[in-house]
Amino acid sequence: MNNMKMVLRCLVLLPLAVIGGCSESSTSSDSNTSSRPTLYYFTWSDYVDPEVVAKFEAARGVRVVVDSFSSNEELLAKVQTGMTGYDVVVPSDFMAGIMGRLGLLAELELERIPNVRDLESHLQELPFDPTNRFSIPYFWGTVGIGYNADVVTEPPTSWEALWDPQFSGRISMLNDEREVFGLALRALGYSLNSVDPQAIQQAKHKLIVQKPLVKAYTSDQFDQLLVAGEVVLAHAWGGPVARAMRERPSIRYVIPQEGGTIWTDCLAVLASSPNQALAMDFINYLLDEEVALLTSKRLLFASANRHVRDRLPANIRDNHAVYPPGDILPRMEWMEDVQDAIRYYDRAWTELKVQ
């Protein structure tokens, strides 16, 4: 989701104005790098392991250029412009379903991606793409609360902790429309996938009440705000909280009793990609057990490859910010495509932000 839940940029064959602020993942000084095949990878801002990218470049004699986004809505908006030039993208579960339905994703040739056989059992036959027609799970996790136990001395048990006035100005929320409304809906006793406009309005009013307590809506800095002590409660994807724990041991992670989001971010190929075969090879590479193990160790996200967990150090595999306890999973919900009801969320999100 997660948060749980993120770099580099460039573009050839299209005007540089299409993507601003470009920088390459490769550090090679070879003046002929521009003649190599180039793969454009659009992913979450904290998902890139430079060592992993460099190994693929060296093995295949290609160049990988990476651009980042901080929300599924940003990803969709960029791709819908038709001017991205990207090959591989990393939509979350529900967004993979939306992009597939809109014809934005290429059908995968699974024979080019044999590592799909190694997916965790709970990541197989997911409702948004049960046959992996358009997407394959990459990382997975949960959305919960990261907190500083030196200040928040009682572990939060409910989402209502994010409405506690004693922590005013020291609370952060994800800058993610569906996740923010999802937790408010769960706190009110609804599904995070509610399509009831009245329920969404109730969630909006609850979030408006909370807003004066919130220091920031951020999806890519909440971990550092926790480390710096600027916030003590963070609506969060687990992975970044796990990384924050390395820097500040008093940081903890909890999934509230009401439950919340279980998520997977997926690897997919854009229908507009001119390098679809290379893109699918890159996806297979990222799902390889050894590559996935290296990536999970560095980024502290749970890999979709089922062989990785048992090979991780105990302090990672037993960290609930990375791998949630099994008994929590029945309380979690996959985020779904709410289709036409998204207009209720979009309007409510805009109204919240302008308050």
C-alpha positions as CSV (number, residue, x, y, z in Angstrom):
1,M,0.0,0.0,0.0
2,N,2.9,-0.2,1.5
3,N,4.0,1.7,4.0
4,M,4.7,0.3,3.8
5,K,4.3,2.3,0.9
6,M,9.0,4.8,-2.8
7,V,14.7,8.7,-8.6
8,L,16.0,8.9,-11.8
9,R,14.8,10.2,-15.2
10,C,15.3,10.5,-18.9
11,L,13.8,9.9,-22.3
12,V,15.1,9.3,-25.8
13,L,13.2,9.1,-29.1
14,L,10.9,11.8,-27.6
15,P,11.6,15.4,-26.8
16,L,13.2,15.9,-23.5
17,A,10.4,18.3,-22.6
18,V,8.2,15.3,-22.2
19,I,9.9,14.3,-18.9
20,G,11.6,17.0,-17.0
21,G,14.6,16.7,-14.7
22,C,16.0,13.6,-16.3
23,S,18.8,11.6,-14.8
24,E,20.1,8.1,-15.7
25,S,20.4,5.1,-13.5
26,S,23.7,4.1,-15.1
27,T,26.9,5.9,-13.9
28,S,28.9,4.7,-16.9
29,S,31.0,7.3,-18.6
30,D,30.9,5.4,-21.9
31,S,30.1,8.0,-24.6
32,N,28.3,5.3,-26.6
33,T,25.6,4.5,-24.0
34,S,23.0,6.3,-26.0
35,S,23.4,3.7,-28.7
36,R,22.4,0.9,-26.4
37,P,18.8,-0.3,-26.1
38,T,17.1,1.6,-23.4
39,L,14.4,0.5,-21.0
40,Y,12.3,3.2,-19.2
41,Y,11.0,2.1,-15.8
42,F,8.3,4.1,-13.9
43,T,8.1,3.0,-10.3
44,W,7.5,4.1,-6.7
45,S,10.1,6.6,-5.4
46,D,11.6,4.1,-2.9
47,Y,11.6,0.9,-5.0
48,V,14.8,1.3,-6.9
49,D,17.9,-0.7,-5.9
50,P,20.8,0.8,-8.1
51,E,22.8,-2.4,-7.7
52,V,20.0,-4.5,-9.1
53,V,19.5,-2.2,-12.0
54,A,23.2,-2.0,-12.8
55,K,23.5,-5.8,-12.9
56,F,20.6,-6.1,-15.4
57,E,22.3,-3.4,-17.5
58,A,25.6,-5.2,-17.5
59,A,24.1,-8.6,-18.2
60,R,21.9,-7.5,-21.1
61,G,24.0,-4.7,-22.5
62,V,21.2,-2.2,-22.1
63,R,20.5,1.0,-20.3
64,V,17.7,1.3,-17.7
65,V,16.4,4.8,-17.0
66,V,14.1,5.2,-14.0
67,D,11.4,7.8,-13.2
68,S,9.4,7.8,-10.0
69,F,5.9,8.6,-8.8
70,S,4.3,8.9,-5.4
71,S,0.7,7.8,-5.9
72,N,-1.3,5.6,-8.2
73,E,-3.3,8.6,-9.4
74,E,-0.1,10.3,-10.5
75,L,0.9,7.1,-12.4
76,L,-2.4,6.9,-14.1
77,A,-2.5,10.6,-15.0
78,K,1.0,10.4,-16.5
79,V,0.3,7.3,-18.6
80,Q,-3.1,8.6,-19.8
81,T,-1.3,11.6,-21.4
82,G,0.2,9.2,-23.9
83,M,3.5,11.0,-23.7
84,T,5.4,9.1,-21.1
85,G,7.7,6.8,-23.2
86,Y,7.8,4.3,-20.3
87,D,8.1,0.5,-20.7
88,V,7.7,-1.1,-17.3
89,V,5.3,0.4,-14.7
90,V,4.5,-0.6,-11.1
91,P,0.8,0.0,-10.4
92,S,-0.8,-1.2,-7.1
93,D,-3.3,-4.0,-7.3
94,F,-6.5,-1.9,-7.9
95,M,-4.7,0.4,-10.3
96,A,-3.4,-2.6,-12.3
97,G,-7.0,-3.6,-12.7
98,I,-8.0,-0.1,-13.8
99,M,-5.1,0.2,-16.3
100,G,-5.8,-3.2,-17.7
101,R,-9.5,-2.4,-18.2
102,L,-8.6,0.9,-19.9
103,G,-6.3,-0.9,-22.4
104,L,-3.2,0.8,-21.1
105,L,-1.3,-2.5,-20.3
106,A,0.1,-5.0,-22.6
107,E,-0.8,-8.7,-22.3
108,L,2.1,-10.5,-20.7
109,E,3.8,-13.5,-22.4
110,L,4.2,-15.6,-19.3
111,E,6.6,-18.0,-21.0
112,R,9.0,-15.1,-20.9
113,I,8.4,-14.7,-17.2
114,P,8.8,-18.2,-15.7
115,N,9.5,-16.7,-12.2
116,V,5.7,-16.1,-12.0
117,R,5.6,-19.7,-10.7
118,D,7.2,-18.6,-7.5
119,L,4.5,-16.2,-6.2
120,E,3.3,-16.4,-2.6
121,S,0.1,-18.4,-2.4
122,H,-2.0,-15.5,-1.2
123,L,-0.7,-13.4,-4.2
124,Q,-2.0,-15.9,-6.8
125,E,-5.4,-15.6,-8.6
126,L,-6.0,-12.1,-7.2
127,P,-9.4,-10.6,-8.2
128,F,-8.1,-7.7,-10.2
129,D,-6.1,-9.9,-12.5
130,P,-6.6,-13.6,-11.6
131,T,-4.5,-15.1,-14.5
132,N,-1.7,-12.5,-14.5
133,R,-2.9,-11.4,-17.9
134,F,-1.6,-7.8,-17.4
135,S,0.4,-7.8,-14.1
136,I,2.5,-9.8,-11.7
137,P,2.8,-9.0,-8.0
138,Y,6.3,-7.6,-7.0
139,F,6.2,-6.4,-3.4
140,W,3.4,-6.7,-0.9
141,G,2.6,-5.5,2.6
142,T,0.1,-3.6,4.7
143,V,-0.9,-0.1,5.7
144,G,-0.8,0.7,9.4
145,I,0.5,3.2,11.9
146,G,4.2,3.9,12.5
147,Y,4.8,5.6,15.8
148,N,7.6,6.7,18.2
149,A,7.3,4.7,21.3
150,D,9.3,7.2,23.3
151,V,6.4,9.7,22.9
152,V,3.4,7.4,22.2
153,T,3.9,5.2,25.1
154,E,0.7,3.1,24.7
155,P,0.7,1.2,21.4
156,P,-2.2,2.5,19.2
157,T,-4.9,-0.1,18.8
158,S,-7.3,1.9,16.6
159,W,-7.1,4.3,13.7
160,E,-8.7,6.8,16.1
161,A,-5.1,7.4,17.4
162,L,-4.6,9.6,14.4
163,W,-7.3,11.9,15.7
164,D,-5.7,12.3,19.2
165,P,-5.4,16.0,19.9
166,Q,-2.5,15.6,22.2
167,F,-0.3,14.8,19.1
168,S,-1.6,17.8,17.1
169,G,1.0,18.9,14.5
170,R,2.9,15.6,15.0
171,I,0.7,13.4,12.8
172,S,1.3,12.6,9.1
173,M,-1.0,11.0,6.6
174,L,-0.2,9.4,3.3
175,N,-0.8,11.7,0.3
176,D,-2.9,9.0,-1.3
177,E,-6.6,9.5,-1.9
178,R,-7.8,5.9,-1.6
179,E,-5.6,5.1,1.4
180,V,-6.6,8.1,3.4
181,F,-10.3,7.6,2.7
182,G,-9.8,3.8,3.2
183,L,-8.6,4.3,6.8
184,A,-11.4,6.8,7.6
185,L,-14.0,4.4,6.2
186,R,-12.6,1.5,8.3
187,A,-12.6,3.7,11.4
188,L,-16.3,4.3,10.7
189,G,-17.1,0.7,10.3
190,Y,-17.3,0.6,6.5
191,S,-15.4,-1.3,3.8
192,L,-12.4,0.7,2.4
193,N,-14.0,-0.1,-1.0
194,S,-17.4,1.5,-0.2
195,V,-19.2,3.0,-3.1
196,D,-21.9,4.6,-0.9
197,P,-21.7,8.4,-1.4
198,Q,-23.0,9.0,2.1
199,A,-20.3,6.8,3.6
200,I,-17.7,8.6,1.6
201,Q,-19.1,12.0,2.8
202,Q,-19.0,10.8,6.4
203,A,-15.3,9.8,5.9
204,K,-14.6,13.3,4.4
205,H,-16.1,15.1,7.4
206,K,-14.1,12.9,9.7
207,L,-10.9,13.7,7.8
208,I,-11.8,17.5,7.8
209,V,-12.0,17.3,11.6
210,Q,-8.6,15.7,11.7
211,K,-6.8,18.0,9.2
212,P,-5.8,20.7,11.8
213,L,-3.8,17.9,13.6
214,V,-1.9,16.8,10.5
215,K,1.6,18.1,9.9
216,A,1.8,16.7,6.4
217,Y,0.2,14.6,3.8
218,T,3.2,12.7,2.4
219,S,3.8,9.3,0.9
220,D,7.6,9.6,0.5
221,Q,8.8,11.5,3.5
222,F,6.9,10.1,6.5
223,D,9.6,7.7,7.5
224,Q,12.2,10.6,7.7
225,L,9.7,12.7,9.6
226,L,9.4,9.8,12.1
227,V,13.2,9.5,12.4
228,A,13.6,13.3,12.9
229,G,11.0,13.3,15.6
230,E,8.9,15.8,13.6
231,V,5.9,13.4,13.7
232,V,5.2,10.7,16.3
233,L,2.3,9.0,14.5
234,A,2.3,8.3,10.8
235,H,-0.3,6.7,8.5
236,A,2.2,4.5,6.8
237,W,3.3,1.7,4.5
238,G,5.2,-0.9,6.5
239,G,8.4,-1.0,4.5
240,P,9.5,2.6,5.0
241,V,8.7,2.3,8.7
242,A,11.0,-0.8,8.9
243,R,13.8,1.3,7.4
244,A,13.1,4.1,9.8
245,M,13.5,1.6,12.7
246,R,17.1,1.1,11.6
247,E,17.8,4.8,12.3
248,R,15.6,5.3,15.3
249,P,15.0,2.1,17.4
250,S,12.1,3.6,19.3
251,I,9.9,3.5,16.1
252,R,7.3,0.8,16.0
253,Y,4.5,-0.4,13.6
254,V,1.0,-1.6,14.3
255,I,-2.0,-2.5,12.3
256,P,-5.1,-1.2,14.1
257,Q,-7.9,-3.5,15.3
258,E,-10.3,-2.3,12.6
259,G,-8.0,-3.7,10.0
260,G,-6.9,-2.0,6.8
261,T,-5.3,-2.4,3.5
262,I,-3.3,-5.3,2.3
263,W,-1.6,-4.4,-0.9
264,T,0.6,-5.6,-3.7
265,D,2.5,-3.5,-6.2
266,C,2.6,-5.1,-9.6
267,L,5.0,-5.2,-12.5
268,A,3.4,-4.5,-15.8
269,V,4.3,-3.4,-19.4
270,L,2.6,-0.5,-21.0
271,A,0.7,-1.3,-24.2
272,S,2.5,1.6,-25.8
273,S,6.0,0.2,-25.0
274,P,8.2,-0.3,-28.0
275,N,10.4,-2.7,-26.0
276,Q,7.9,-5.2,-24.7
277,A,10.1,-8.3,-25.0
278,L,12.9,-6.6,-23.1
279,A,10.4,-5.2,-20.6
280,M,9.1,-8.8,-19.8
281,D,12.7,-10.0,-19.4
282,F,13.3,-7.2,-16.9
283,I,10.1,-8.3,-15.0
284,N,11.3,-11.8,-14.9
285,Y,14.7,-10.6,-13.7
286,L,13.2,-8.6,-10.8
287,L,11.2,-11.6,-9.7
288,D,14.2,-13.9,-9.7
289,E,14.8,-15.4,-6.2
290,E,18.4,-14.1,-5.8
291,V,17.5,-10.6,-7.1
292,A,14.3,-10.5,-5.0
293,L,16.3,-11.5,-1.9
294,L,18.9,-8.7,-2.5
295,T,16.1,-6.2,-3.1
296,S,14.1,-7.1,0.0
297,K,17.2,-7.0,2.2
298,R,18.0,-3.5,1.0
299,L,14.5,-2.0,0.7
300,L,12.7,-3.9,3.5
301,F,9.6,-4.8,1.5
302,A,8.1,-8.2,1.5
303,S,8.8,-9.9,-1.8
304,A,6.2,-11.7,-3.8
305,N,8.6,-14.5,-4.4
306,R,7.7,-17.1,-1.8
307,H,11.2,-18.4,-1.4
308,V,12.6,-15.1,-0.2
309,R,11.1,-14.9,3.3
310,D,12.9,-17.9,4.8
311,R,16.2,-16.7,3.5
312,L,16.0,-13.3,5.0
313,P,17.6,-12.5,8.4
314,A,15.3,-13.1,11.3
315,N,15.2,-9.4,12.2
316,I,13.6,-8.7,8.8
317,R,11.3,-11.7,8.3
318,D,10.0,-11.4,11.9
319,N,9.4,-7.6,11.6
320,H,5.7,-7.1,11.3
321,A,6.3,-3.9,9.3
322,V,7.7,-6.1,6.6
323,Y,5.8,-9.4,7.0
324,P,2.5,-9.1,8.9
325,P,1.5,-11.8,11.3
326,G,-0.7,-14.4,9.7
327,D,-3.6,-13.9,12.1
328,I,-4.0,-10.3,10.9
329,L,-4.6,-11.1,7.3
330,P,-8.3,-12.0,7.7
331,R,-8.9,-8.4,8.9
332,M,-7.3,-6.9,5.9
333,E,-8.9,-5.8,2.6
334,W,-7.6,-5.6,-0.9
335,M,-8.3,-2.2,-2.5
336,E,-10.6,-2.6,-5.4
337,D,-11.5,-0.6,-8.5
338,V,-14.6,1.4,-7.4
339,Q,-15.3,2.3,-11.0
340,D,-17.8,5.1,-11.4
341,A,-17.8,5.8,-7.6
342,I,-14.3,7.1,-8.0
343,R,-15.9,10.5,-8.7
344,Y,-17.2,10.6,-5.1
345,Y,-13.7,10.0,-3.9
346,D,-12.1,12.5,-6.2
347,R,-14.6,15.2,-5.2
348,A,-14.2,14.5,-1.5
349,W,-10.4,14.4,-1.7
350,T,-10.4,17.8,-3.5
351,E,-12.7,19.2,-0.8
352,L,-10.5,17.9,1.9
353,K,-7.3,19.3,0.4
354,V,-8.8,22.8,0.0
355,Q,-10.0,23.1,3.6
